[in-house]
């Protein structure tokens, strides 16, 4: 069993800390479908307020999981931010797939068929 002992860095412990933050895996899962603007991303994950979404996006960008670009084709409108997964973020597809496989194997049919966002 991997665990943190005497202040030793434990990558599993740190990764769980990042990924367990509310909305993080929902954001990643949504961006696995391709780049999205802020409002599109907000609608895709559903239920996350703008301040929290902004905070999570900034944190994921700081960690190198997503990148933010400005849409240069705004044509007279306010510039629009586009969020994309980095290669490190794209590797989380394996984590999402593993969670899905586990859910299908161990959760009841009733729980699995409950509608979800994204």
N, C-alpha and C positions, 0 to 999 in steps of 0.2 A: 504494500500500500504506500502510495506517495503522500508524504505529508511534510509540512514545514517544521523543521526542528531547529531550535536555537538561532532563529533569525536567518536560517539558510534560505536562499531564494528557491521557490518551488514554482515552476512554470505552470503546472496544472492549477494550483491554487490561484495564481494571478490571472490566468485565462478565465477561470470560472468567475472571478471577481468582475472582470470586464463584461463577459457575456451575460451574466445574470442581471445586470441593470435593466430595469423595466424598459421595454421597447427596443432594445438593442438588436435582438435576434429577429424581431419583426421588421426592423429597418433593413437589416442585411438580407433577409428573405425577399423583401420587396425589390431591393436593388439587384438581386440575382437575375431578375427579369429584364434588366437593362437600366440605363440612366433615367433619372427622374428629377423634375423640378420639385421645389419645396412643397407646393400645394398638391401636386400629384402624389408625392410620397405621403403626405399627411392623409389624403383620402385613401390611399392604398392600405395603410396600416390601421386607420380608423381609431378614434378614441384618445389619441395623444394630443394634449394641448400644445399650442405653438411654442411656448417658452420651453417646455420639456423637450420637444422635438429639436429645437435649435440647440439646446444644451447637449443632447445625445449626438447630434450631427457634428458639433464642434469637437466633442470628445473622441468620436470615431475618426475624425480627420486628423486630430493630434496624434492618435495611435497609428496612423497610416493604414487604416482599414477602408476608408473612403477618401475620395478626392472631390473637391468642389471647384467648379469652373463657372465662368460667367458666360451666359448666352450672348454672343455678339450680334445676334440677329433680332434684337428686341424692337427695332424700328420705332424709335420715338418713345417707347415705353420705358419704364424702369428696368434696369438690367435684371435678368432672371438667373438665379443660381441653379446649376445642374449638378446633381450628386451621382457619383459613379463609384463602384467598388474598385479598389486597387487589386493587384494580383493577390496580396495577402487576404483581402476581403473575399475574393473569389474562392480562395481555398476553404472558406467556411461552408461552401456547398457541401463538403463531406460531413461537416458537423450537422447541418440541417438534415441531410439525408439519413444520417445515423439516428437522429432524434425521431424522424418519421418512421424509420424501420422499427425502432423500439416501440413506438406508439402502436403501430399496426400489430405487433406481436404481443403486446402486454396490456393494452387498454381495451375496455369493452367496446363493442360495436356502437353502443349508444353514445359513448363519449366521443369516439372518432367521428361520428356523423353529425356532431353538433357543429353548426356553421361557425366559421372563423374568418377574421379579416385577412386581407392580402390575397 
